[in-house]
Amino acid sequence: MFGMAGGTAGQFFVGPLITGGVPWRSFWTYAGFVGLAISASLLLLLPREERKAASETGGFGNVVGSLKTVFSNPQSILCGLIAGLLFIPTTIFDMTWGVRFLQEGRGREYEDAVRIAATVPFGWMIGCPLLGLISDRIGRRKPVILGGALVLLAVLAWALFGVRGFFRGGAVGIVMGIASGAAMLPYTVIKEVNPPELGGSATGVVNFINFTFSALLGPVFGRLLVEVSGGSESMALEHYQAAFKPMLGGIVAAVILTCFLKETGPAGRELASRPGPVPRT
């Protein structure tokens, strides 16, 4: 939630600042100093813990063993794949190409395009705690992941192929962000399908797989745009539609993979623990 608050601020405030005359080099210099100040504050304010000896913690071998345990669990891989497939509409489509898509594909002015693109991470700020709350209330993870993925599929398809009408602009971005918040629930599931003492390793594994998607597929979608536009500097709506249409297939793949995910919510565990009917003899 708070990470996406930074994403919203980055799009909503930084774009107008640079347009208003602040050199981008100066901005990153100021941002670096702010980051150093935050780091110093964390160093001073976070509670200190006593360091245990390497012999007590198991050393490097224990770290490798923990990662091996998490990576060898097929459910861990499923969690990472689902999170990554549900996250790329935010990181690649919106945060990387969103402003340009809105300008060239939808005819928006720059300031308006920046404002609309910033609504997606704002929707994340709403969706992450909201979908987590819903999941906890019903005691299940899979139905919420599936529901969020299906809504994300519909909204992304509308953003690419929908006609101008009553559902447009910031409303599309907010709903897309809320639905994409379902990508955080696999972070909970991966900790529940692995030993409790490996919670940190599990979170690191799902985060690694998740952002590997964004790192590797970002250039792929960029290359697709170049190919469908014939290398043109200015692209039309049909170019964006052709390049980002495979992203819809990725969301469908996330829906299918979720069906194979183990239900780890309290209600699901309770149902699984109930004894079955006694067979008649």
C-alpha positions in Angstrom: 0.0 0.0 0.0 2.6 2.6 1.1 4.9 1.5 -1.8 2.2 2.3 -4.3 1.7 5.7 -2.5 5.2 6.5 -3.8 4.2 5.3 -7.2 1.2 7.6 -7.2 3.2 10.5 -6.1 5.9 9.8 -8.6 3.5 10.0 -11.5 1.1 12.6 -10.1 3.6 15.2 -8.8 6.9 14.5 -10.6 5.5 14.8 -14.1 4.1 18.3 -13.5 7.3 19.4 -11.7 9.5 18.4 -14.6 7.0 20.0 -17.1 7.1 23.1 -15.0 10.8 23.5 -15.5 12.6 21.4 -12.8 15.5 19.6 -14.5 15.2 15.9 -14.2 18.9 15.6 -13.1 18.1 18.1 -10.2 15.0 16.1 -9.2 17.0 12.9 -8.9 19.7 14.7 -6.9 17.0 15.9 -4.5 15.4 12.5 -4.4 18.7 10.9 -3.5 19.2 13.3 -0.5 15.7 12.5 0.7 16.4 8.8 0.4 19.6 9.2 2.5 17.6 11.1 5.1 15.0 8.4 5.3 17.7 5.7 5.6 19.4 7.6 8.5 16.0 7.9 10.2 15.4 4.2 9.9 18.8 3.4 11.3 18.1 5.6 14.3 14.5 4.7 14.9 14.2 1.0 14.2 14.7 -1.2 17.3 18.0 -3.0 17.5 18.2 -6.8 17.8 21.0 -8.8 19.3 23.1 -10.5 16.6 23.3 -14.3 17.0 26.5 -16.1 16.2 26.8 -17.9 12.9 26.9 -21.2 14.7 23.5 -20.5 16.3 21.8 -19.3 13.1 23.3 -22.0 10.9 25.3 -19.6 8.7 25.3 -19.5 4.9 24.3 -23.2 4.6 21.1 -22.5 6.5 20.2 -19.6 4.2 20.7 -21.8 1.1 18.7 -24.6 2.7 15.8 -22.2 3.4 15.7 -21.0 -0.1 15.9 -24.5 -1.4 13.0 -25.5 0.7 10.8 -22.6 -0.6 11.9 -22.9 -4.3 11.3 -26.7 -4.3 7.7 -26.2 -3.2 5.5 -26.1 -6.4 3.0 -23.9 -4.6 5.7 -21.3 -4.1 6.4 -21.2 -7.9 2.6 -20.9 -8.5 2.4 -17.9 -6.1 5.3 -16.1 -7.9 3.9 -16.7 -11.3 0.4 -15.6 -10.4 1.7 -12.4 -8.6 3.9 -11.6 -11.6 1.2 -12.1 -14.2 -1.2 -9.9 -12.2 1.4 -7.2 -11.6 2.7 -6.5 -15.1 -0.4 -4.6 -16.2 0.6 -2.1 -13.5 4.4 -2.0 -13.8 4.7 -2.3 -17.6 1.4 -1.1 -19.2 0.6 1.7 -16.8 3.9 2.9 -15.1 6.1 2.4 -18.2 3.8 3.1 -21.2 0.6 4.5 -19.6 1.3 8.2 -20.2 2.4 7.7 -23.8 -0.5 5.3 -24.5 -3.0 7.9 -23.2 -1.4 10.6 -25.3 -1.0 8.8 -28.6 -3.7 6.2 -28.3 -6.4 8.1 -26.6 -5.6 11.7 -27.5 -5.1 13.0 -24.0 -3.0 16.0 -23.1 0.2 15.3 -21.2 -1.0 16.7 -17.8 -4.3 14.8 -18.1 -2.4 11.6 -19.2 -0.1 11.8 -16.1 -3.1 12.4 -13.8 -5.0 9.4 -15.2 -1.9 7.1 -15.1 -1.4 8.0 -11.5 -4.8 6.7 -10.6 -3.7 3.0 -11.1 -1.2 3.0 -8.2 -3.7 5.0 -6.2 -6.2 2.1 -6.9 -3.5 -0.2 -5.5 -3.5 1.8 -2.3 -7.2 1.0 -2.0 -7.1 -2.6 -3.4 -4.3 -4.1 -1.4 -5.8 -3.6 2.1 -9.4 -4.0 0.8 -8.9 -7.3 -0.9 -6.8 -8.5 2.0 -9.6 -7.6 4.4 -12.2 -9.4 2.2 -9.9 -12.5 2.1 -9.6 -12.5 5.9 -13.3 -12.0 6.4 -14.4 -14.9 4.2 -11.4 -17.0 5.3 -10.4 -17.8 1.7 -7.6 -16.6 -0.7 -8.4 -18.2 -4.0 -11.9 -16.7 -4.6 -10.5 -13.2 -4.0 -7.5 -13.7 -6.3 -9.8 -15.1 -9.0 -12.3 -12.2 -8.6 -9.5 -9.6 -8.8 -7.9 -11.3 -11.8 -11.2 -11.4 -13.7 -12.0 -7.7 -13.0 -8.4 -6.8 -14.0 -8.9 -8.8 -17.3 -12.1 -6.9 -18.1 -10.8 -3.5 -17.2 -7.5 -3.9 -19.1 -9.5 -5.1 -22.2 -11.7 -2.0 -21.9 -8.7 0.3 -21.6 -7.2 -1.2 -24.8 -10.3 -1.8 -26.9 -13.2 0.0 -25.2 -14.9 3.0 -26.9 -15.3 6.4 -25.3 -18.2 6.3 -23.0 -19.4 6.5 -19.4 -16.5 4.4 -18.1 -13.3 6.3 -18.9 -10.4 8.3 -17.5 -9.5 8.0 -13.8 -12.3 5.6 -13.1 -10.7 3.0 -15.3 -7.3 3.5 -13.6 -8.7 3.2 -10.1 -10.6 0.0 -10.8 -7.6 -1.5 -12.6 -5.4 -0.7 -9.6 -7.9 -2.1 -7.1 -8.3 -5.3 -9.1 -4.5 -5.6 -9.6 -4.1 -5.5 -5.8 -5.0 -9.2 -5.9 -1.4 -9.8 -6.8 -0.5 -9.3 -3.2 -2.5 -12.2 -1.9 0.0 -14.8 -3.2 2.5 -13.1 -0.8 0.2 -14.3 2.0 -0.4 -17.8 0.4 3.3 -18.5 0.0 4.0 -17.9 3.7 1.1 -20.2 4.5 2.2 -23.1 2.3 5.8 -23.1 3.7 7.1 -23.6 7.2 6.3 -20.6 9.5 10.0 -20.0 10.3 10.7 -19.5 6.5 8.3 -16.6 6.1 11.1 -14.1 5.2 12.6 -16.5 2.7 9.1 -17.1 1.2 8.4 -13.4 0.8 11.8 -12.9 -0.9 11.1 -15.8 -3.3 7.7 -14.5 -4.4 9.1 -11.0 -4.7 12.0 -12.3 -6.8 9.7 -14.1 -9.2 7.2 -11.3 -9.4 9.7 -8.6 -10.3 11.6 -10.9 -12.6 8.5 -10.8 -14.8 8.6 -7.0 -15.0 12.3 -6.9 -15.6 12.3 -9.4 -18.4 9.0 -8.7 -20.1 9.4 -4.9 -20.1 11.9 -4.9 -23.0 9.7 -7.6 -24.7 6.7 -5.4 -24.9 8.8 -2.5 -25.9 10.2 -4.6 -28.8 6.6 -5.6 -29.8 5.6 -1.9 -30.0 8.6 -1.2 -32.2 7.7 -4.1 -34.5 4.0 -3.4 -34.9 4.6 0.3 -35.5 7.3 -0.4 -38.0 9.8 1.7 -36.0 7.7 4.8 -36.1 8.3 7.4 -33.4 4.6 8.2 -33.1 2.3 5.2 -32.5 -1.4 4.9 -33.0 -4.0 3.1 -30.8 -4.0 -0.1 -33.0 -0.2 -0.4 -32.3 -0.7 -0.4 -28.6 -3.7 -2.8 -28.9 -1.6 -5.3 -30.9 1.5 -5.0 -28.6 -0.3 -5.3 -25.3 -3.0 -7.8 -26.3 -0.8 -10.7 -25.1 -1.0 -9.2 -21.6 -4.6 -10.3 -21.5 -3.5 -13.8 -22.1 -1.2 -13.5 -19.2 -4.1 -12.6 -16.9 -6.0 -15.6 -18.2 -3.0 -17.8 -17.4 -3.0 -16.4 -13.9 -6.7 -17.4 -13.5 -5.9 -20.9 -14.7 -2.9 -21.2 -12.4 -4.9 -20.0 -9.4 -7.2 -23.0 -9.8 -4.2 -25.2 -9.0 -3.3 -23.1 -5.9 -3.8 -24.6 -2.5 -6.5 -22.9 -0.4 -4.7 -21.7 2.7 -7.4 -19.4 4.2 -8.8 -20.4 7.7 -12.1 -21.5 6.2 -10.4 -23.6 3.6 -8.2 -25.3 6.2 -11.1 -25.9 8.4 -13.0 -27.6 5.6 -10.0 -29.7 4.7 -9.6 -30.9 8.3 -13.2 -32.1 8.7 -13.4 -35.9 8.7 -15.2 -37.4 5.7 -18.2 -39.6 5.9 -17.7 -43.0 7.5 -17.9 -45.7 4.8 -20.6 -48.3 5.3 -19.6 -51.8 5.9 
